[in-house]
């Protein structure tokens, strides 16, 4: 499904005239899976708006290992912080599927921020959520073991999608087990239905996001499944007991 600029949260309260003006200066492009939309260190002179498809953001460590920072699905805008401070792209973004992108000039975006309070307010909320997410990921890496990190990841995905604590009828559709093998889940948002959390990148993609191996992630998920907290489906995890996962995700007390 292809979205429009009006579907972007920061623009959803804009009037028709403002939206037409933004669309008039936007440059549309399509990329095949595997193509790079922007490279870490390049000038961020445009707001990149993903209108269709999924994109991953990554950086390469000094040892040459790719670190997945985020995987996002349309509609979403990238590198808003870099745009505001006139800085470079903070990550390399690569298409995981065929994607459609709109490039909005930095000057046009800043004019909207100055002229439209709703745009400025939405932008501040988005940046605050990004900071909170980074803080949680740092906390995960510092004090949580892999099962706790997996549990926290699932709880955050449920919260982002407003998933109820349990499915309405207590039933789970679909196969009870299997392994995911599509592209990674968006870090901010995504979709879930009746407790379903997609694993678009499979267990390896989940592991890349939380800094764990696929084997460790699989072990944690199987353990949760045996305890009746989740059901592992094909390309998804069905959360059956979110409160229990939240308790597992709690930061452990320091040892004496």
Backbone torsions as a table, in degrees:
resi	resn	phi	psi	omega
1	UNK	NA	131.6	177.8
2	UNK	-97.3	130.6	178.1
3	UNK	-96.0	178.3	175.6
4	UNK	-123.7	173.9	178.6
5	UNK	-59.8	-30.6	-179.9
6	UNK	-65.1	-21.0	-179.7
7	UNK	-82.8	-12.1	179.1
8	UNK	-72.1	128.2	-176.4
9	UNK	-51.5	-40.4	-176.7
10	UNK	-70.6	-14.2	-179.6
11	UNK	-111.4	3.2	-168.8
12	UNK	-69.2	-16.8	178.5
13	UNK	-101.5	5.6	179.7
14	UNK	-72.0	146.5	175.4
15	UNK	-75.7	167.4	-177.1
16	UNK	-58.5	-41.1	-177.4
17	UNK	-64.0	-43.9	178.1
18	UNK	-64.1	-41.0	179.6
19	UNK	-65.1	-41.1	178.0
20	UNK	-64.2	-37.9	178.5
21	UNK	-64.9	-41.6	178.3
22	UNK	-65.9	-42.5	179.9
23	UNK	-64.3	-32.0	-177.2
24	UNK	-67.7	-30.8	-177.7
25	UNK	-98.2	-3.8	-179.4
26	UNK	-78.1	146.5	176.1
27	UNK	-110.7	121.9	-177.5
28	UNK	-93.6	140.2	176.0
29	UNK	-144.1	153.1	174.5
30	UNK	-119.3	143.2	179.5
31	UNK	-129.1	144.6	173.7
32	UNK	-82.6	160.3	176.7
33	UNK	-56.3	134.4	-179.9
34	UNK	97.2	-16.1	179.1
35	UNK	-79.6	151.2	-177.8
36	UNK	-95.2	128.6	178.8
37	UNK	-84.5	-40.4	177.4
38	UNK	-154.9	157.1	-175.2
39	UNK	-116.8	139.1	177.7
40	UNK	-51.6	130.9	179.4
41	UNK	95.9	-18.8	177.5
42	UNK	-70.4	151.1	178.7
43	UNK	-60.7	136.6	178.0
44	UNK	-95.8	75.2	-176.6
45	UNK	-96.2	4.2	176.0
46	UNK	-138.0	149.2	167.6
47	UNK	-84.4	122.7	-178.9
48	UNK	-94.6	116.6	-177.8
49	UNK	-109.6	118.5	178.4
50	UNK	-83.7	117.5	-177.1
51	UNK	-100.2	-21.8	179.0
52	UNK	-155.9	142.0	175.3
53	UNK	96.2	-170.7	-178.9
54	UNK	-128.8	144.6	-177.2
55	UNK	-134.8	142.0	173.7
56	UNK	-108.5	145.8	175.0
57	UNK	-109.0	128.1	-178.3
58	UNK	-143.8	158.9	173.6
59	UNK	-130.8	156.3	-179.7
60	UNK	-105.8	126.9	-179.1
61	UNK	-74.0	171.5	178.9
62	UNK	-61.2	-26.6	179.1
63	UNK	-85.4	0.5	178.8
64	UNK	87.6	9.4	-179.9
65	UNK	-91.1	133.0	178.2
66	UNK	-75.6	132.7	175.3
67	UNK	-111.0	118.4	179.4
68	UNK	-81.2	117.2	179.9
69	UNK	-89.1	-37.2	-177.5
70	UNK	-164.3	152.4	170.3
71	UNK	-132.8	123.4	-169.3
72	UNK	-127.2	149.6	179.5
73	UNK	-116.5	152.5	178.5
74	UNK	-63.3	147.0	-0.7
75	UNK	-93.2	132.1	-179.6
76	UNK	-157.6	151.8	177.4
77	UNK	-112.2	141.1	-175.3
78	UNK	-102.6	152.2	169.0
79	UNK	53.8	45.7	179.5
80	UNK	-66.3	-35.5	179.2
81	UNK	-64.2	-46.7	179.5
82	UNK	-60.4	-35.8	179.4
83	UNK	-64.9	-42.6	-177.0
84	UNK	-68.5	-36.3	-176.0
85	UNK	-99.1	7.1	-179.8
86	UNK	57.7	47.3	-179.4
87	UNK	-111.1	-176.7	-179.6
88	UNK	-85.4	167.1	172.4
89	UNK	-62.1	135.7	-176.7
90	UNK	-89.2	-7.3	-178.3
91	UNK	-155.3	160.9	172.4
92	UNK	-90.9	128.6	-178.5
93	UNK	-110.4	127.8	-174.5
94	UNK	-124.2	136.4	179.3
95	UNK	-70.8	129.2	175.3
96	UNK	-92.7	-24.2	175.7
97	UNK	-132.8	178.6	169.6
98	UNK	-63.5	132.4	-174.9
99	UNK	-129.6	157.8	171.5
100	UNK	-122.8	133.5	-172.4
101	UNK	-131.9	143.3	171.3
102	UNK	-113.3	131.0	176.6
103	UNK	-103.3	115.8	178.5
104	UNK	-103.9	126.0	-179.7
105	UNK	-57.2	143.1	-179.0
106	UNK	-55.5	-42.5	-177.9
107	UNK	-61.2	-39.7	-179.8
108	UNK	-66.5	-39.5	-179.8
109	UNK	-67.1	-44.2	-179.6
110	UNK	-64.7	-33.8	175.5
111	UNK	-63.0	-40.4	177.9
112	UNK	-66.6	-40.3	178.6
113	UNK	-61.5	-41.6	179.9
114	UNK	-69.1	-38.1	-171.6
115	UNK	-91.3	-23.8	-172.8
116	UNK	-119.7	105.2	178.9
117	UNK	-56.2	-33.5	-178.6
118	UNK	-65.0	-36.5	178.4
119	UNK	-67.4	-44.8	179.5
120	UNK	-61.9	-42.7	-178.7
121	UNK	-65.2	-44.8	178.7
122	UNK	-62.7	-39.8	-179.7
123	UNK	-64.1	-42.0	178.4
124	UNK	-62.9	-41.8	179.3
125	UNK	-64.3	-39.8	179.3
126	UNK	-64.7	-44.2	179.7
127	UNK	-65.2	-38.8	177.9
128	UNK	-63.1	-40.5	178.3
129	UNK	-65.1	-36.7	178.3
130	UNK	-64.3	-44.7	178.5
131	UNK	-61.8	-43.3	179.6
132	UNK	-61.5	-41.8	-179.4
133	UNK	-65.0	-41.9	178.2
134	UNK	-64.0	-39.2	178.2
135	UNK	-62.4	-42.0	179.7
136	UNK	-66.4	-37.0	179.7
137	UNK	-68.6	-38.0	176.6
138	UNK	-64.7	-41.4	176.9
139	UNK	-61.8	-43.7	178.4
140	UNK	-55.4	-50.4	-175.5
141	UNK	-65.4	-31.0	-173.9
142	UNK	-83.5	-39.4	-169.2
143	UNK	-126.3	-8.5	-176.4
144	UNK	-104.9	143.9	171.9
145	UNK	-81.4	177.0	-174.4
146	UNK	-62.2	-46.8	178.0
147	UNK	-57.4	-40.3	178.4
148	UNK	-65.2	-38.1	179.0
149	UNK	-66.2	-41.3	178.3
150	UNK	-64.1	-43.8	179.2
151	UNK	-61.8	-43.5	179.8
152	UNK	-63.5	-39.3	178.6
153	UNK	-61.5	-45.3	179.8
154	UNK	-65.6	-41.5	-179.9
155	UNK	-63.5	-41.2	-180.0
156	UNK	-66.6	-38.2	178.4
157	UNK	-65.8	-39.1	176.9
158	UNK	-62.8	-43.5	-179.0
159	UNK	-64.6	-41.3	-178.8
160	UNK	-64.2	-34.9	-178.6
161	UNK	-94.2	3.7	-177.9
162	UNK	55.8	44.7	179.2
163	UNK	-76.4	135.2	177.1
164	UNK	-65.8	162.0	-178.6
165	UNK	-60.9	-31.5	175.7
166	UNK	-142.9	153.3	175.4
167	UNK	-57.6	146.4	-175.9
168	UNK	-52.6	-38.8	-177.0
169	UNK	-106.0	3.9	179.2
170	UNK	72.8	7.0	-177.6
171	UNK	-106.1	154.6	179.1
172	UNK	-122.2	123.9	176.5
173	UNK	-90.9	159.3	173.8
174	UNK	95.5	172.9	-177.0
175	UNK	-67.7	145.7	-177.8
176	UNK	-74.2	-20.4	178.1
177	UNK	-148.1	-179.8	-174.5
178	UNK	135.9	171.4	-176.3
179	UNK	-121.1	143.2	179.6
180	UNK	-79.1	147.5	-179.9
181	UNK	-148.5	21.7	176.6
182	UNK	-97.6	-158.1	-174.3
183	UNK	-87.7	157.7	-170.1
184	UNK	-60.7	154.9	-178.2
185	UNK	-77.0	147.5	175.4
186	UNK	-60.9	138.9	178.5
187	UNK	-71.0	-37.7	179.7
188	UNK	-108.6	103.4	176.2
189	UNK	101.0	-137.9	-171.4
190	UNK	100.4	178.7	-176.4
191	UNK	-124.0	144.1	174.9
192	UNK	-144.1	147.0	-178.4
193	UNK	-133.6	123.7	179.7
194	UNK	53.1	41.8	177.2
195	UNK	92.3	1.9	-178.2
196	UNK	-83.1	126.6	176.9
197	UNK	-117.6	115.8	-177.7
198	UNK	-66.6	144.0	170.7
199	UNK	-114.9	71.4	-173.8
200	UNK	-62.4	-29.8	178.2
201	UNK	-98.5	9.9	-178.3
202	UNK	70.3	-173.3	-179.7
203	UNK	-68.5	-28.0	176.4
204	UNK	-66.5	-40.3	177.8
205	UNK	-65.2	-41.4	176.0
206	UNK	-60.4	-44.5	179.8
207	UNK	-61.1	-38.8	179.5
208	UNK	-63.1	-35.5	-179.4
209	UNK	-71.4	-34.6	-175.0
210	UNK	-103.9	3.2	178.1
211	UNK	73.7	45.8	179.9
212	UNK	-139.9	159.6	178.4
213	UNK	-78.1	159.4	177.4
214	UNK	-61.1	-38.2	-179.2
215	UNK	-62.0	-43.3	179.9
216	UNK	-65.6	-39.6	178.4
217	UNK	-64.5	-45.0	-180.0
218	UNK	-61.2	-41.4	179.8
219	UNK	-62.0	-42.8	-179.8
220	UNK	-66.3	-43.5	-179.6
221	UNK	-63.7	-42.3	179.2
222	UNK	-64.1	-36.9	177.7
223	UNK	-64.4	-43.2	177.9
224	UNK	-63.9	-38.0	-179.3
225	UNK	-65.8	-41.7	179.5
226	UNK	-62.8	-29.7	-180.0
227	UNK	-86.3	-0.7	177.2
228	UNK	79.9	16.7	-178.8
229	UNK	-85.3	-28.4	-178.1
230	UNK	-143.4	167.6	166.9
231	UNK	-127.2	131.5	-179.1
232	UNK	-90.5	116.8	179.2
233	UNK	-106.4	-171.5	178.4
234	UNK	-82.5	104.7	179.9
235	UNK	78.4	16.3	-178.8
236	UNK	-160.2	163.2	169.6
237	UNK	-121.1	130.9	177.2
238	UNK	-99.4	115.9	-179.0
239	UNK	-81.4	120.4	-178.5
240	UNK	-101.5	-27.4	-177.1
241	UNK	-141.7	82.3	-177.6
242	UNK	-65.8	-40.3	177.6
243	UNK	-56.9	-39.3	179.5
244	UNK	-67.0	-39.5	176.6
245	UNK	-63.8	-38.9	179.4
246	UNK	-62.3	-37.8	177.9
247	UNK	-66.8	-39.0	177.4
248	UNK	-66.3	-29.0	-177.6
249	UNK	-80.3	-9.6	-177.3
250	UNK	-61.5	146.5	179.8
251	UNK	-68.4	126.5	-178.7
252	UNK	-67.3	149.7	177.7
253	UNK	-70.4	144.9	-179.7
254	UNK	-66.0	145.2	179.8
255	UNK	-73.6	151.0	-177.6
256	UNK	-73.4	NA	NA
